[in-house]
Amino acid sequence: MTTVAVLLPPPEALPARLSTYREVFAGPVFDLAFAAAGTFDLLAEADILAIAPPVRRDRDTITADEAAALRDAVRRGCRILAVGEAVFTAAAAGLLDGRAVSTCAAHAEELGRRYPRVRLAPGVRYVDDDPIFTAAAGRPGVELCLHLVRKYHGAATAAAIARSLSR
């Protein structure tokens, strides 16, 4: 079973902003868990770490310990998933330096200004730069999550989850 941990930013993310991750990863193939900011036990075990979008973009800074934990997760082979404004948190941790990144058009200019080492991919719905995966919010985020399911668990599993989402 693939363990998916969702890192919640301080203050805790609004439940509606976690719906993309819950919809795709709350099934029998995944062990979905939520890790409060500053807790690292789940991060050490997760196969996929989904970063929750910050409640406000000006709160995307994370502690040095959290940034180090994210970088350690990547080094040990964990996949990092950042949808919508969550790319700001991933960028603050240095995970996106030199990488192509997708995000919402409304946030691209600010992301590029605040994190000039990030390579924006305008007009791209999601980017698979394994082990870092980024997408615009909304439907592109769901598409990216399903892409990960397909990539690591096969097309049949991804199709079954996609069908369950359309009900």
N, C-alpha and C positions, 0 to 999 in steps of 0.2 A: 504494500500500500504506500502511496506517495504522501508524504507529510507536507501540508501547505500551512505555513504560519503567516498570519497577517500582522504586521507591525503597526500598532496604533500610535499616532503621534500625540503629544500632549497639547491641549487637552484631548480626551478621547474623541475619535472621529465620530461624526454623525452617522447613525446607522444606515441612512439612505445612501451615503457615500461608499458603503461597503458592499452594496447590492451586487455589483459585477462579480466580485470574488465569491460571494455566497452562492449566487445562482449557478455558477459553473463548478465550484469545488466542494459543494456541500453534499456530494453523492457518495455512493459506496466505494468508489475507486480511491478517494482521497480522505485523509485524516485532516480535517480543517480545524485549526486552532487560532486563537487570537492572543497576541503577546502585547501587553502594555509596554509603553515606552520605558526603557530602563531595565527591562527583564530580558535576560539573554539565554535562559535555558532552552526555550523553544527554537531560538535562532541557531543554536548549535546542532540541533537535530533535523531541522527542516530541509526538505529536498527543494522546495520552492518557497521563496520568501516574497510575499506580496506586500508592497508598501502601501499603506492606506493614505489617501490624499489628505494633506493638512487641512484643518478647518479654515485657515486663512493662509494665503501664500507667504505672508510676511512671518509666518511661524514655521517655516520649513527648516530652520536650523535644528540640528540634532546635536546631542552631546558628543564629545570626543570619543567616549566609550561606545556609544551607539554606532557612530561612524566606523570605528575600528571593528565592531562586531559584524557590521555589514560587509566590510572588506574581507574579514576573516571567512565569512560565509561564502563569498565568491571564491576565495582561494581554495576552500575545501570542496568546491564543485556545486554549491547551491546555485540555483537559478533565481534571479531577481526579477520581479515583475513590478513595473511602475506604470499605472494608468492615469491619464489626465494630470492633475496637479501633483500627483505623487512623484513625478519626475523632478520636481524642485527638491524634494527630500533626497532622492538618489543623487542628484547633482551636488547637493550640499555635502554629501558623504564622499564625493570624489569618484563615484562609480561610473559617471558618464563622460569623464574627460576623454576626449578623442574619439568618442563613439557617435555613430549616427543615432538620432533620437527623434521619435515622433511624439507630438503632444497636440493639444487643441490649438487651432490657429490663433485664438484669442490670447494664448499664453506664450506663443513662440517668441515674440519680440522681447518680452520681459525675461524669458529663460535665457535667450542669447545674450542679453545685456548683462544679466547677473552672473552667468556662467559661460564666459566666452570660449572655453575649451570644449564645450559641447558642440557637436556638429548637428545642426537642425536638419531634419528631413521634411521640408514643407510639402504638404499635400499627400503624405504617406500615412495610411491609416494606422499601421503598426510596423514596428521594426523588430526583427529577430536578429540580435547581435549576441548570440549565445555566449555567455550565460546571462546577458542582460536583455530584457524584453520590455519595450515601451510602446504605448499607444495613446491616442487621443481618448478622451472620456466618452462614455455612452457606448453605442454599438461597436465602434472600433475596439474598445476594451474587451467586450464580450468576444469579438472575433479573435483577438489575441489570446485570450484564455482558452478558447476552443482550439486554436492553433497549437498551443502547448499540449493540450490533451491529445490531439492527433499525433503530434511529434513524438511523444513519450509513451502513449498508451494505445495508439492506433486509430485508424479512421472509424472503425465500428463504434468504439467507445465515444469518440467525439460526436459522431452522428446521433447516438442515443441521447447524449446530454443535450445536443442542439434541439432534438425533437421534444425533450422534456421542457425546454425553455419556451417553446412556441405554444404550449398548452395554456 
